[in-house]
Amino acid sequence: MSTPSAMRKVYQGITERHQMFRMFDRHAQRPNRFHGDASALYAGEWFEIAEREHDFMFEILPPLWIRGSMFAMREFLTESVTSVFFALRIDGVIRFFHAYCDLSDGGSVEDMRLAIIERETRPVRAITRDERLEHIWSTTADTYRGYADETTLQYLPCQRVITLFSKAGSARLKLLDDLTDDEIAAKLPVQLRHLPDTAVAA
């Protein structure tokens, strides 16, 4: 299972340390986790972290490399994908980010840096449908999210599914990508529910 690979913000806000570590492997539940190359699944994911977490990660191991305000982790998540940490000045403020970059692509780190800056300097605060879905996936407990397998024959294998609850309390699975606007709003924190879509705000 490897589809994504476009650069994508996968969490809204700044992660605390426990959430940051959880975000490092948002796909831990995928079927056949230790088989095949999942580089495309992780490459391009990014989210914001606090300065304390940025410095903490810098001190864990000697970096693979340091380039200005960026450094890469020595331990690779997949064959060619590793964590890259950024300290970027955006609108006069230094902010900190984690991203997965595929180092087999020589331009991936600079492309990621530019993508983060472009995304975070938009004049209107907005959020795309895809970003809403990724935030829901990132913040849902493992018990209530997963991947379709032989027990969910109505879905294609490896599609992401989320547990929804009716007013009566009964649970059912639904494809993450098929959530309605109302279902998405119900799963988002209040401050994100009424933000305009990026396409509308652009």
C-alpha positions in Angstrom: 0.0 0.0 0.0 1.6 3.2 -1.1 -0.4 5.9 -2.7 0.2 9.4 -1.2 3.6 11.1 -1.6 2.4 14.6 -2.3 3.5 17.1 0.4 0.7 17.3 2.9 0.1 18.9 6.3 -1.2 16.1 8.5 -1.9 17.9 11.8 -3.4 21.4 12.6 -1.7 23.2 15.5 1.5 22.5 17.4 2.1 18.9 18.6 3.0 18.1 22.2 5.8 15.6 22.7 3.5 12.5 23.2 1.5 13.5 20.1 4.7 14.1 18.1 6.0 10.6 18.8 2.6 9.2 17.9 2.7 11.2 14.6 6.0 9.7 13.7 4.2 6.6 12.6 0.6 7.4 11.7 0.5 4.2 9.6 1.7 1.7 12.2 -1.6 -0.3 11.8 -1.2 -0.9 8.1 -1.4 -4.5 7.0 1.9 -6.2 6.3 3.8 -3.4 8.0 7.2 -5.1 7.8 6.9 -6.1 4.1 7.5 -3.9 1.1 8.8 -0.4 0.9 6.3 2.2 2.4 8.4 5.2 1.4 5.6 6.7 -0.7 3.2 6.4 2.2 5.3 8.6 4.5 7.3 10.9 2.2 5.7 14.3 2.1 4.0 14.3 5.5 4.7 17.3 7.7 3.4 19.0 10.9 4.4 21.7 13.3 6.3 21.0 16.6 7.4 23.2 19.5 10.9 24.5 19.9 11.5 22.2 22.9 10.6 19.1 20.8 12.8 20.3 18.0 15.8 20.7 20.3 15.0 17.4 22.0 15.2 15.6 18.7 18.4 17.3 17.8 20.1 16.0 20.9 18.8 12.4 20.7 21.4 11.3 18.1 24.1 13.0 16.0 22.2 14.2 12.9 22.8 12.7 9.5 23.5 16.2 8.4 22.9 19.8 9.3 22.2 22.4 6.7 21.6 25.9 8.0 18.3 25.7 10.0 17.6 22.1 9.0 18.8 18.8 10.2 18.1 15.2 9.2 17.8 12.2 11.5 20.4 9.4 11.1 17.8 6.6 11.5 15.7 6.1 8.4 12.0 5.2 8.7 12.1 3.4 5.4 14.7 2.6 2.8 15.2 6.3 1.8 12.8 8.3 4.0 13.9 10.0 7.1 12.8 12.8 9.5 14.0 16.3 8.6 13.5 19.1 11.2 13.1 22.7 10.1 13.4 26.0 12.0 11.8 28.5 9.6 11.1 32.2 9.9 7.5 32.8 8.9 6.0 36.3 9.2 8.8 37.3 11.4 8.5 34.4 13.9 10.7 31.3 14.1 8.6 28.2 13.9 9.5 24.5 14.0 8.4 21.6 11.8 9.0 17.9 11.3 8.7 16.4 7.8 9.4 13.1 6.1 11.6 13.5 3.1 12.7 11.0 0.6 16.5 11.6 0.4 16.7 9.5 -2.8 15.3 12.7 -4.4 18.0 15.3 -4.1 15.5 18.2 -4.2 13.0 16.8 -1.7 14.2 18.7 1.4 14.3 22.1 -0.4 10.9 21.4 -2.0 9.5 20.6 1.5 10.9 23.7 3.0 9.3 25.9 0.3 6.0 24.0 0.6 5.8 24.6 4.3 6.6 28.3 4.0 4.0 28.6 1.2 1.3 26.8 3.2 2.0 28.7 6.4 2.1 32.2 4.9 -1.3 32.2 3.4 -3.1 35.5 4.2 -6.3 33.8 5.2 -6.4 31.0 7.7 -8.0 28.1 5.9 -7.9 24.3 5.7 -8.6 21.9 2.8 -10.8 18.9 3.0 -7.8 16.7 2.7 -6.1 18.5 5.6 -9.3 18.0 7.7 -9.3 14.3 7.0 -5.6 14.0 7.8 -6.1 15.8 11.1 -8.9 13.5 12.0 -6.7 10.5 11.2 -3.9 11.9 13.2 -6.0 12.6 16.3 -8.2 9.5 16.3 -7.1 6.8 18.8 -5.8 3.5 17.2 -8.9 1.7 18.6 -11.1 3.8 16.4 -9.1 3.9 13.2 -7.5 1.3 11.0 -7.1 -0.3 7.6 -9.6 -2.4 5.7 -8.7 -6.1 5.6 -10.3 -9.5 5.2 -12.8 -8.6 7.9 -14.1 -5.6 6.0 -14.9 -7.1 2.6 -17.0 -4.1 1.6 -13.8 -2.0 1.3 -10.7 -2.5 -0.8 -7.7 -3.8 1.2 -5.6 -1.1 3.0 -8.1 1.7 2.7 -8.3 3.8 5.8 -11.4 3.4 7.9 -12.8 5.3 10.9 -15.3 4.2 13.5 -18.4 6.3 13.7 -21.1 6.2 16.4 -24.8 6.8 16.0 -26.8 8.8 18.5 -28.0 5.5 19.9 -24.4 4.5 20.5 -24.0 1.8 17.8 -20.7 1.8 16.0 -19.9 1.3 12.3 -16.9 1.7 10.1 -16.7 4.2 7.2 -14.0 5.0 4.8 -12.0 8.1 5.9 -12.3 9.5 2.4 -16.1 9.1 2.3 -16.9 11.1 5.5 -19.5 13.8 4.8 -19.0 17.4 5.7 -21.2 16.9 8.8 -19.2 13.9 9.9 -15.9 15.7 9.4 -17.2 18.7 11.4 -18.3 16.4 14.3 -14.8 15.0 14.5 -12.9 18.2 14.4 -12.1 20.5 17.4 -14.4 23.5 17.5 -11.8 26.0 16.4 -11.3 24.1 13.1 -14.9 23.4 12.2 -15.8 26.7 10.5 -12.6 27.6 8.8 -13.0 28.2 5.1 -11.7 25.7 2.5 -8.3 26.8 1.2 -9.6 26.7 -2.4 -12.3 29.2 -1.4 -9.9 31.4 0.5 -7.2 31.6 -2.1 
